Amino acid sequence: MTSWLNYERDAGVAPRKAAAVILFEQTTSSVLLVQRNTSLAFMGGHHAFPGGGISHADTGRCVRAVDDGELARAVTAAVRELFEETGVLLATGAEVTEQQQAAWRAELLQQPEVFEVRLDEAGLHIPGDRFVPVSRWVTPTFAPKRFDTQYFLYRSETLQPASPIGDDGEITDTTWLNVCEALDLRAKDSIQLSTPVAFVLRRLAMLPLHEALERLQHTPGFSELIFEYIEPEHGIHIVPLVSKTLPPANHTNCVLVGETELAIIDPGIDDTVAWKRFERHLDEILEMAGGDLYAILLTHDHFDHSAAAHRLGRRYNVPVYAHASCREKDISLVHDACIELAGTPPWRIRCIHTPGHHPGHFTFYEKTTDTLMCGDLIANPGTVVIDPECGGDMNAYMRSLERIATLTPRMTIPAHGAPLMGHAGPAHIQHTIAHRRMRAARIRTALEQGARTFESLLEIAYDDTPRSMYPWARRQLQAHLNAMNIAVS
Ligand SMILES: [Zn+2]
């Protein structure tokens, strides 16, 4: 199955099948959220909808009114996880005392497979028709841990009492939050919401309920309602778009920044079908933000970053900002320019000229959220190609890395690969600097040892590099030699 991004599924870790419940209470317009333990590697500290992996033991046999076996298994997993994490049991047919439920819950922590057995014994069933399948989210391929999660919306008549179990578990808090309040808290940086939560809450907050439900089931721009983007911070969307880029990367991160006036960075999409979907997705994001596209920014005009810039600019009637040397630009960027976007407080994107990979390369630093969007300055994982035939300059590149290494962003988003949180960003930049210095030192050593031809230098200085990567290694070597002012045959 291909998604709207035409993702190569095997390009990343295989996603684990999972299910989650959006428990919604209409009179207070609230949803039940769980807070994940801050020590967890995946989404630690985030508020999420209760849910988790579908177990081989989730047979779906207790679910009524659902014909599809896979869907019944997903409903079972969602109900089991909801019960484990919050104590809310969405099963009917018999009375079960609080003590009995508490005992089951404790038992489930050790043996999730007994869930359906206990339901059977007590004469309980799951009313499957009350679980409305809404969107399905797949963690983008760049993430080390991935889930393919089916979300179900369940309308609850009351704010059912909920609480986490025990100390230091996976879940440290459970809370009913009004949808607008939750979004406000996130905008103020008081809580972190997972991307699906932010997506669902925004629609519940902005639209009448029937329309919100309709939109959650048929969101424009998404085939089969599969979502593969992340919004790690309020107002920062990262959409990994399949692009004609260099391996091992297979996508370019297109980043949307802002609240009511949005800037879009590096729209590198060049596939007609994917473009159509992206356009609808973008329109939907703009509608939900109640805003407009304000600017298109290019880190540089390599095709995998700029392919859709002109087309996007015409469609939304907004200018393309890029370095003077870039063909696609409408407005030339100069070093230290600041692009301001409306918001409270306003969003301010500082443009930092960072040549090296490309003479007109810019890095964008959004000061309000402390987010660094550094294009092809670094890649995660891997290294960026400095190709002298495409304007690559190793000395300029090292100076650019050193300039950016002094910043302390909360999030660093490379054009290819996963975003880096907190210290990991500056640390990765330092690592890239060290890696380049190591390579230059190895080339110098090879020269001292008497290597005089280009090929012999390559053999010695890049002996740790797979042969398949030699076409790129040749360009890097040439860039290093140019930087050292050394000519070899
Ligand atoms: Zn590039």
Residues whose N, C-alpha, C, O or C-beta is under 5 A from the ligand:
A	BS01	ZN	H302 D376
